[in-house]
């Protein structure tokens, strides 16, 4: 087993959230007096910590204002719920059966993410779940220190520039997946240790 410890981002990696993400960002932009955003524009411009993205369009928008608006939009009854990325649940359960330590570091709201873990049938899978994190640097470093992980045995899997940069800064390996919120070109520019296009490629690295 190449990696004994895997830290996952949630939305855009485990959760197949691209469609709902575009919908939420578009509705937020409309509320702010802008217009709907296309998938292509979003994938080319999305950044994390996510205020880097929002301040490109709305320089005066604060983190609190963004979060208030986000919660308002996701509470709408027409909010499109997302399922797990195809094949991801089986892969995670397979890794669990092989004794891999798995954790989540996500900017998603706590209640929402914990509900989705239950809906996806992943209760009792993750050794720890860190939620509602704007900048994941502290969260990932905290997990590594809390569990005394050997850095060479640990990997962070993400779908944005931020996760790759955070993993590199923490001294662990990184895997960028292309089915999330950033374009492949943007991900390549961050020089992840691995770039994967589908679940089969991810399985080959992890198993």
GIBELTA-V265271 format. One record per pair of residues at least 4 apart in sequence whose C-alpha atoms are under 6 Angstrom apart, sorted by sequence separation. I is the first residue (numbers start at 1). J is the second residue. D is the distance in Angstrom with one decimal. If there is no record, write none. Layout:
i=[I | I]
j=[J | J]
d=[D | D]
This chain:
i=[10 | 11 | 12 | 17 | 22 | 30 | 42 | 51 | 54 | 55 | 96 | 116 | 118 | 138 | 142 | 144 | 162 | 168 | 203 | 10 | 12 | 29 | 30 | 74 | 95 | 117 | 118 | 144 | 158 | 167 | 196 | 11 | 29 | 47 | 178 | 46 | 167 | 26 | 164 | 26 | 156 | 155 | 157 | 159 | 175 | 154 | 155 | 156 | 157 | 158 | 159 | 174 | 155 | 157 | 174 | 175 | 176 | 177 | 178 | 175 | 110 | 151 | 159 | 110 | 160 | 103 | 108 | 109 | 102 | 103 | 107 | 108 | 102 | 103 | 104 | 105 | 106 | 107 | 103 | 104 | 107 | 161 | 106 | 107 | 164 | 137 | 20 | 17 | 16 | 15 | 16 | 15 | 16 | 14 | 15 | 14 | 49 | 49 | 5 | 7 | 9 | 4 | 5 | 6 | 7 | 8 | 9 | 10 | 5 | 7 | 9 | 48 | 43 | 43 | 44 | 43 | 12 | 6 | 8 | 4 | 5 | 6 | 7 | 8 | 9 | 3 | 3 | 12]
j=[14 | 15 | 16 | 21 | 26 | 34 | 46 | 55 | 58 | 59 | 100 | 120 | 122 | 142 | 146 | 148 | 166 | 172 | 207 | 15 | 17 | 34 | 35 | 79 | 100 | 122 | 123 | 149 | 163 | 172 | 201 | 17 | 35 | 53 | 184 | 53 | 174 | 36 | 174 | 37 | 167 | 172 | 174 | 176 | 192 | 172 | 173 | 174 | 175 | 176 | 177 | 192 | 174 | 176 | 193 | 194 | 195 | 196 | 197 | 195 | 131 | 172 | 180 | 132 | 182 | 126 | 131 | 132 | 126 | 127 | 131 | 132 | 127 | 128 | 129 | 130 | 131 | 132 | 129 | 130 | 133 | 187 | 133 | 134 | 192 | 166 | 80 | 82 | 83 | 83 | 84 | 84 | 85 | 84 | 85 | 85 | 134 | 135 | 100 | 102 | 104 | 100 | 101 | 102 | 103 | 104 | 105 | 106 | 102 | 104 | 106 | 162 | 181 | 182 | 183 | 183 | 159 | 154 | 156 | 153 | 154 | 155 | 156 | 157 | 158 | 153 | 154 | 180]
d=[5.1 | 4.8 | 5.5 | 5.9 | 6.0 | 4.8 | 5.4 | 5.8 | 5.8 | 4.1 | 5.4 | 6.0 | 5.9 | 5.8 | 5.9 | 5.7 | 6.0 | 5.9 | 5.5 | 5.9 | 5.3 | 4.9 | 5.1 | 5.8 | 5.5 | 5.2 | 5.6 | 5.2 | 5.2 | 5.4 | 5.7 | 5.6 | 5.8 | 5.2 | 5.7 | 5.6 | 5.8 | 4.3 | 5.8 | 5.3 | 5.9 | 5.7 | 5.9 | 5.3 | 6.0 | 5.7 | 4.6 | 5.0 | 4.7 | 5.2 | 5.1 | 5.5 | 5.4 | 6.0 | 5.2 | 4.7 | 4.9 | 5.0 | 5.3 | 5.8 | 5.2 | 5.1 | 5.1 | 6.0 | 5.5 | 5.1 | 5.8 | 4.8 | 5.1 | 5.5 | 5.6 | 5.1 | 5.8 | 4.9 | 4.7 | 4.8 | 4.9 | 4.3 | 5.7 | 5.9 | 4.3 | 6.0 | 6.0 | 5.5 | 6.0 | 5.3 | 5.5 | 5.5 | 5.9 | 5.9 | 5.2 | 4.3 | 4.5 | 5.7 | 5.5 | 5.7 | 5.6 | 5.2 | 6.0 | 5.9 | 5.8 | 5.1 | 4.7 | 4.8 | 4.7 | 4.7 | 5.4 | 5.7 | 5.9 | 5.5 | 5.3 | 5.1 | 5.3 | 4.2 | 5.6 | 4.9 | 6.0 | 5.8 | 5.9 | 5.4 | 4.7 | 5.1 | 4.7 | 5.0 | 5.2 | 4.7 | 5.6 | 3.9]
